[in-house]
Amino acid sequence: MYYIVETEKSFDQASADLDSAVKRHGFGVLHVHDLGTTLRSKGIAFEEQCKVFEVCNPAQAAKVLSTDMRLNMALPCRISVFTDKGKTNIGLIKPVQMLSALSQEAALLEVAKEVESKTIQMVDEAK
């Protein structure tokens, strides 16, 4: 269900490289949630770093929403850069498995396969 790779890069470098990879593949970064900073700003002792990139390809999103509007709750795709015990990781929840759990539409499976292939490429390039 998860695709996670470890990288030797720093958290900041991996984050910058993911941002570039997303754009090279025709997706946009809609927002980046810096969960580590947000938690710490709320007074929570949180040691790790975590940025969640909300990424979207408008054409693919439109196909999903045209088929089943309820799936707006599963969009946009998320790719995370995070640390875990001193190691930097980049990962995502695989779109094929996620959308398969939410819909049995064959057309959606094809979209999910395309998006999964691209997002995995992005993660691998950022690694």
mmCIF file of the C-alpha atoms, coordinates in Angstrom:
data_MODEL
# 
_entry.id   MODEL 
# 
loop_
_atom_site.group_PDB 
_atom_site.id 
_atom_site.type_symbol 
_atom_site.label_atom_id 
_atom_site.label_alt_id 
_atom_site.label_comp_id 
_atom_site.label_asym_id 
_atom_site.label_entity_id 
_atom_site.label_seq_id 
_atom_site.pdbx_PDB_ins_code 
_atom_site.Cartn_x 
_atom_site.Cartn_y 
_atom_site.Cartn_z 
_atom_site.occupancy 
_atom_site.B_iso_or_equiv 
_atom_site.pdbx_formal_charge 
_atom_site.auth_seq_id 
_atom_site.auth_comp_id 
_atom_site.auth_asym_id 
_atom_site.auth_atom_id 
_atom_site.pdbx_PDB_model_num 
ATOM 1   C CA . MET A 1 1   ? 0.000   0.000  0.000   1.00 0.00 ? 1   MET A CA 1 
ATOM 2   C CA . TYR A 1 2   ? 2.934   2.339  0.698   1.00 0.00 ? 2   TYR A CA 1 
ATOM 3   C CA . TYR A 1 3   ? 5.839   3.246  -1.522  1.00 0.00 ? 3   TYR A CA 1 
ATOM 4   C CA . ILE A 1 4   ? 8.657   4.625  0.634   1.00 0.00 ? 4   ILE A CA 1 
ATOM 5   C CA . VAL A 1 5   ? 12.319  5.106  -0.217  1.00 0.00 ? 5   VAL A CA 1 
ATOM 6   C CA . GLU A 1 6   ? 15.160  6.153  2.023   1.00 0.00 ? 6   GLU A CA 1 
ATOM 7   C CA . THR A 1 7   ? 17.542  8.798  0.759   1.00 0.00 ? 7   THR A CA 1 
ATOM 8   C CA . GLU A 1 8   ? 20.979  9.946  1.807   1.00 0.00 ? 8   GLU A CA 1 
ATOM 9   C CA . LYS A 1 9   ? 19.904  13.528 1.106   1.00 0.00 ? 9   LYS A CA 1 
ATOM 10  C CA . SER A 1 10  ? 19.058  15.993 3.824   1.00 0.00 ? 10  SER A CA 1 
ATOM 11  C CA . PHE A 1 11  ? 15.400  16.625 4.562   1.00 0.00 ? 11  PHE A CA 1 
ATOM 12  C CA . ASP A 1 12  ? 15.604  20.083 2.946   1.00 0.00 ? 12  ASP A CA 1 
ATOM 13  C CA . GLN A 1 13  ? 17.398  18.824 -0.182  1.00 0.00 ? 13  GLN A CA 1 
ATOM 14  C CA . ALA A 1 14  ? 14.971  15.927 -0.631  1.00 0.00 ? 14  ALA A CA 1 
ATOM 15  C CA . SER A 1 15  ? 12.054  18.369 -0.255  1.00 0.00 ? 15  SER A CA 1 
ATOM 16  C CA . ALA A 1 16  ? 13.501  20.724 -2.887  1.00 0.00 ? 16  ALA A CA 1 
ATOM 17  C CA . ASP A 1 17  ? 14.250  17.841 -5.246  1.00 0.00 ? 17  ASP A CA 1 
ATOM 18  C CA . LEU A 1 18  ? 10.723  16.437 -4.877  1.00 0.00 ? 18  LEU A CA 1 
ATOM 19  C CA . ASP A 1 19  ? 9.254   19.844 -5.684  1.00 0.00 ? 19  ASP A CA 1 
ATOM 20  C CA . SER A 1 20  ? 11.320  19.941 -8.893  1.00 0.00 ? 20  SER A CA 1 
ATOM 21  C CA . ALA A 1 21  ? 10.449  16.359 -9.857  1.00 0.00 ? 21  ALA A CA 1 
ATOM 22  C CA . VAL A 1 22  ? 6.728   16.996 -9.421  1.00 0.00 ? 22  VAL A CA 1 
ATOM 23  C CA . LYS A 1 23  ? 6.876   19.944 -11.797 1.00 0.00 ? 23  LYS A CA 1 
ATOM 24  C CA . ARG A 1 24  ? 8.995   18.053 -14.372 1.00 0.00 ? 24  ARG A CA 1 
ATOM 25  C CA . HIS A 1 25  ? 6.249   15.428 -14.613 1.00 0.00 ? 25  HIS A CA 1 
ATOM 26  C CA . GLY A 1 26  ? 3.483   17.907 -15.407 1.00 0.00 ? 26  GLY A CA 1 
ATOM 27  C CA . PHE A 1 27  ? 1.963   17.972 -11.952 1.00 0.00 ? 27  PHE A CA 1 
ATOM 28  C CA . GLY A 1 28  ? 1.561   21.016 -9.772  1.00 0.00 ? 28  GLY A CA 1 
ATOM 29  C CA . VAL A 1 29  ? 2.257   21.463 -6.088  1.00 0.00 ? 29  VAL A CA 1 
ATOM 30  C CA . LEU A 1 30  ? -0.979  22.829 -4.658  1.00 0.00 ? 30  LEU A CA 1 
ATOM 31  C CA . HIS A 1 31  ? 0.270   23.155 -1.100  1.00 0.00 ? 31  HIS A CA 1 
ATOM 32  C CA . VAL A 1 32  ? 2.974   21.903 1.228   1.00 0.00 ? 32  VAL A CA 1 
ATOM 33  C CA . HIS A 1 33  ? 1.969   21.099 4.789   1.00 0.00 ? 33  HIS A CA 1 
ATOM 34  C CA . ASP A 1 34  ? 4.954   21.370 7.124   1.00 0.00 ? 34  ASP A CA 1 
ATOM 35  C CA . LEU A 1 35  ? 3.596   19.117 9.846   1.00 0.00 ? 35  LEU A CA 1 
ATOM 36  C CA . GLY A 1 36  ? 6.752   19.151 11.959  1.00 0.00 ? 36  GLY A CA 1 
ATOM 37  C CA . THR A 1 37  ? 6.843   22.942 12.184  1.00 0.00 ? 37  THR A CA 1 
ATOM 38  C CA . THR A 1 38  ? 3.092   23.146 12.755  1.00 0.00 ? 38  THR A CA 1 
ATOM 39  C CA . LEU A 1 39  ? 3.191   20.680 15.646  1.00 0.00 ? 39  LEU A CA 1 
ATOM 40  C CA . ARG A 1 40  ? 6.135   22.430 17.246  1.00 0.00 ? 40  ARG A CA 1 
ATOM 41  C CA . SER A 1 41  ? 4.397   25.809 16.887  1.00 0.00 ? 41  SER A CA 1 
ATOM 42  C CA . LYS A 1 42  ? 1.520   24.385 18.936  1.00 0.00 ? 42  LYS A CA 1 
ATOM 43  C CA . GLY A 1 43  ? 3.853   23.525 21.792  1.00 0.00 ? 43  GLY A CA 1 
ATOM 44  C CA . ILE A 1 44  ? 4.107   19.832 20.973  1.00 0.00 ? 44  ILE A CA 1 
ATOM 45  C CA . ALA A 1 45  ? 7.519   18.234 21.415  1.00 0.00 ? 45  ALA A CA 1 
ATOM 46  C CA . PHE A 1 46  ? 7.918   16.636 17.987  1.00 0.00 ? 46  PHE A CA 1 
ATOM 47  C CA . GLU A 1 47  ? 11.437  15.666 16.953  1.00 0.00 ? 47  GLU A CA 1 
ATOM 48  C CA . GLU A 1 48  ? 10.927  14.587 13.345  1.00 0.00 ? 48  GLU A CA 1 
ATOM 49  C CA . GLN A 1 49  ? 10.559  16.635 10.163  1.00 0.00 ? 49  GLN A CA 1 
ATOM 50  C CA . CYS A 1 50  ? 7.587   16.064 7.871   1.00 0.00 ? 50  CYS A CA 1 
ATOM 51  C CA . LYS A 1 51  ? 6.384   17.893 4.784   1.00 0.00 ? 51  LYS A CA 1 
ATOM 52  C CA . VAL A 1 52  ? 3.322   16.670 2.921   1.00 0.00 ? 52  VAL A CA 1 
ATOM 53  C CA . PHE A 1 53  ? 3.177   17.825 -0.691  1.00 0.00 ? 53  PHE A CA 1 
ATOM 54  C CA . GLU A 1 54  ? -0.306  17.983 -2.201  1.00 0.00 ? 54  GLU A CA 1 
ATOM 55  C CA . VAL A 1 55  ? 0.255   17.319 -5.901  1.00 0.00 ? 55  VAL A CA 1 
ATOM 56  C CA . CYS A 1 56  ? -2.197  17.300 -8.767  1.00 0.00 ? 56  CYS A CA 1 
ATOM 57  C CA . ASN A 1 57  ? -2.410  16.770 -12.483 1.00 0.00 ? 57  ASN A CA 1 
ATOM 58  C CA . PRO A 1 58  ? -5.563  18.672 -13.485 1.00 0.00 ? 58  PRO A CA 1 
ATOM 59  C CA . ALA A 1 59  ? -6.439  16.417 -16.425 1.00 0.00 ? 59  ALA A CA 1 
ATOM 60  C CA . GLN A 1 60  ? -6.191  13.277 -14.303 1.00 0.00 ? 60  GLN A CA 1 
ATOM 61  C CA . ALA A 1 61  ? -8.134  14.869 -11.426 1.00 0.00 ? 61  ALA A CA 1 
ATOM 62  C CA . ALA A 1 62  ? -10.915 15.858 -13.838 1.00 0.00 ? 62  ALA A CA 1 
ATOM 63  C CA . LYS A 1 63  ? -11.170 12.255 -15.098 1.00 0.00 ? 63  LYS A CA 1 
ATOM 64  C CA . VAL A 1 64  ? -11.515 10.966 -11.540 1.00 0.00 ? 64  VAL A CA 1 
ATOM 65  C CA . LEU A 1 65  ? -14.084 13.566 -10.528 1.00 0.00 ? 65  LEU A CA 1 
ATOM 66  C CA . SER A 1 66  ? -16.104 13.117 -13.741 1.00 0.00 ? 66  SER A CA 1 
ATOM 67  C CA . THR A 1 67  ? -16.387 9.421  -12.984 1.00 0.00 ? 67  THR A CA 1 
ATOM 68  C CA . ASP A 1 68  ? -17.153 9.645  -9.262  1.00 0.00 ? 68  ASP A CA 1 
ATOM 69  C CA . MET A 1 69  ? -17.447 13.026 -7.568  1.00 0.00 ? 69  MET A CA 1 
ATOM 70  C CA . ARG A 1 70  ? -17.201 11.400 -4.112  1.00 0.00 ? 70  ARG A CA 1 
ATOM 71  C CA . LEU A 1 71  ? -13.530 10.780 -4.811  1.00 0.00 ? 71  LEU A CA 1 
ATOM 72  C CA . ASN A 1 72  ? -12.819 14.478 -4.291  1.00 0.00 ? 72  ASN A CA 1 
ATOM 73  C CA . MET A 1 73  ? -12.108 13.391 -0.727  1.00 0.00 ? 73  MET A CA 1 
ATOM 74  C CA . ALA A 1 74  ? -9.167  11.294 -1.950  1.00 0.00 ? 74  ALA A CA 1 
ATOM 75  C CA . LEU A 1 75  ? -7.624  14.118 -3.957  1.00 0.00 ? 75  LEU A CA 1 
ATOM 76  C CA . PRO A 1 76  ? -5.113  15.599 -4.400  1.00 0.00 ? 76  PRO A CA 1 
ATOM 77  C CA . CYS A 1 77  ? -2.348  13.025 -4.258  1.00 0.00 ? 77  CYS A CA 1 
ATOM 78  C CA . ARG A 1 78  ? 0.057   13.372 -1.375  1.00 0.00 ? 78  ARG A CA 1 
ATOM 79  C CA . ILE A 1 79  ? 3.772   12.716 -1.364  1.00 0.00 ? 79  ILE A CA 1 
ATOM 80  C CA . SER A 1 80  ? 5.659   13.109 1.896   1.00 0.00 ? 80  SER A CA 1 
ATOM 81  C CA . VAL A 1 81  ? 9.241   13.856 2.799   1.00 0.00 ? 81  VAL A CA 1 
ATOM 82  C CA . PHE A 1 82  ? 9.875   12.873 6.388   1.00 0.00 ? 82  PHE A CA 1 
ATOM 83  C CA . THR A 1 83  ? 12.532  11.874 8.851   1.00 0.00 ? 83  THR A CA 1 
ATOM 84  C CA . ASP A 1 84  ? 12.361  8.777  11.001  1.00 0.00 ? 84  ASP A CA 1 
ATOM 85  C CA . LYS A 1 85  ? 15.077  8.122  13.563  1.00 0.00 ? 85  LYS A CA 1 
ATOM 86  C CA . GLY A 1 86  ? 17.635  10.220 11.696  1.00 0.00 ? 86  GLY A CA 1 
ATOM 87  C CA . LYS A 1 87  ? 16.869  8.891  8.220   1.00 0.00 ? 87  LYS A CA 1 
ATOM 88  C CA . THR A 1 88  ? 15.192  10.906 5.463   1.00 0.00 ? 88  THR A CA 1 
ATOM 89  C CA . ASN A 1 89  ? 12.405  9.160  3.563   1.00 0.00 ? 89  ASN A CA 1 
ATOM 90  C CA . ILE A 1 90  ? 10.120  10.027 0.663   1.00 0.00 ? 90  ILE A CA 1 
ATOM 91  C CA . GLY A 1 91  ? 6.858   8.186  0.230   1.00 0.00 ? 91  GLY A CA 1 
ATOM 92  C CA . LEU A 1 92  ? 3.250   7.962  -0.809  1.00 0.00 ? 92  LEU A CA 1 
ATOM 93  C CA . ILE A 1 93  ? 0.188   5.797  -0.528  1.00 0.00 ? 93  ILE A CA 1 
ATOM 94  C CA . LYS A 1 94  ? -0.152  4.013  -3.863  1.00 0.00 ? 94  LYS A CA 1 
ATOM 95  C CA . PRO A 1 95  ? -3.081  5.440  -5.847  1.00 0.00 ? 95  PRO A CA 1 
ATOM 96  C CA . VAL A 1 96  ? -4.100  2.096  -7.380  1.00 0.00 ? 96  VAL A CA 1 
ATOM 97  C CA . GLN A 1 97  ? -4.678  0.443  -4.026  1.00 0.00 ? 97  GLN A CA 1 
ATOM 98  C CA . MET A 1 98  ? -6.317  3.511  -2.530  1.00 0.00 ? 98  MET A CA 1 
ATOM 99  C CA . LEU A 1 99  ? -8.757  4.111  -5.400  1.00 0.00 ? 99  LEU A CA 1 
ATOM 100 C CA . SER A 1 100 ? -9.480  0.376  -5.739  1.00 0.00 ? 100 SER A CA 1 
ATOM 101 C CA . ALA A 1 101 ? -10.679 0.421  -2.146  1.00 0.00 ? 101 ALA A CA 1 
ATOM 102 C CA . LEU A 1 102 ? -12.978 3.362  -2.910  1.00 0.00 ? 102 LEU A CA 1 
ATOM 103 C CA . SER A 1 103 ? -14.381 2.492  -6.357  1.00 0.00 ? 103 SER A CA 1 
ATOM 104 C CA . GLN A 1 104 ? -14.714 -0.448 -8.721  1.00 0.00 ? 104 GLN A CA 1 
ATOM 105 C CA . GLU A 1 105 ? -14.820 1.712  -11.875 1.00 0.00 ? 105 GLU A CA 1 
ATOM 106 C CA . ALA A 1 106 ? -12.434 0.319  -14.507 1.00 0.00 ? 106 ALA A CA 1 
ATOM 107 C CA . ALA A 1 107 ? -11.768 3.792  -15.923 1.00 0.00 ? 107 ALA A CA 1 
ATOM 108 C CA . LEU A 1 108 ? -10.527 4.945  -12.522 1.00 0.00 ? 108 LEU A CA 1 
ATOM 109 C CA . LEU A 1 109 ? -8.121  2.048  -12.285 1.00 0.00 ? 109 LEU A CA 1 
ATOM 110 C CA . GLU A 1 110 ? -6.444  3.193  -15.509 1.00 0.00 ? 110 GLU A CA 1 
ATOM 111 C CA . VAL A 1 111 ? -6.117  6.765  -14.229 1.00 0.00 ? 111 VAL A CA 1 
ATOM 112 C CA . ALA A 1 112 ? -4.758  5.479  -10.928 1.00 0.00 ? 112 ALA A CA 1 
ATOM 113 C CA . LYS A 1 113 ? -2.161  3.341  -12.741 1.00 0.00 ? 113 LYS A CA 1 
ATOM 114 C CA . GLU A 1 114 ? -0.944  6.348  -14.726 1.00 0.00 ? 114 GLU A CA 1 
ATOM 115 C CA . VAL A 1 115 ? -0.793  8.580  -11.657 1.00 0.00 ? 115 VAL A CA 1 
ATOM 116 C CA . GLU A 1 116 ? 0.936   5.893  -9.589  1.00 0.00 ? 116 GLU A CA 1 
ATOM 117 C CA . SER A 1 117 ? 3.578   5.395  -12.239 1.00 0.00 ? 117 SER A CA 1 
ATOM 118 C CA . LYS A 1 118 ? 4.282   9.142  -12.406 1.00 0.00 ? 118 LYS A CA 1 
ATOM 119 C CA . THR A 1 119 ? 4.308   9.712  -8.641  1.00 0.00 ? 119 THR A CA 1 
ATOM 120 C CA . ILE A 1 120 ? 6.661   6.785  -8.079  1.00 0.00 ? 120 ILE A CA 1 
ATOM 121 C CA . GLN A 1 121 ? 8.960   8.245  -10.753 1.00 0.00 ? 121 GLN A CA 1 
ATOM 122 C CA . MET A 1 122 ? 8.874   11.569 -8.894  1.00 0.00 ? 122 MET A CA 1 
ATOM 123 C CA . VAL A 1 123 ? 9.847   9.908  -5.626  1.00 0.00 ? 123 VAL A CA 1 
ATOM 124 C CA . ASP A 1 124 ? 12.640  7.944  -7.288  1.00 0.00 ? 124 ASP A CA 1 
ATOM 125 C CA . GLU A 1 125 ? 14.011  11.064 -8.975  1.00 0.00 ? 125 GLU A CA 1 
ATOM 126 C CA . ALA A 1 126 ? 13.950  13.011 -5.707  1.00 0.00 ? 126 ALA A CA 1 
ATOM 127 C CA . LYS A 1 127 ? 15.763  10.194 -3.907  1.00 0.00 ? 127 LYS A CA 1 
# 
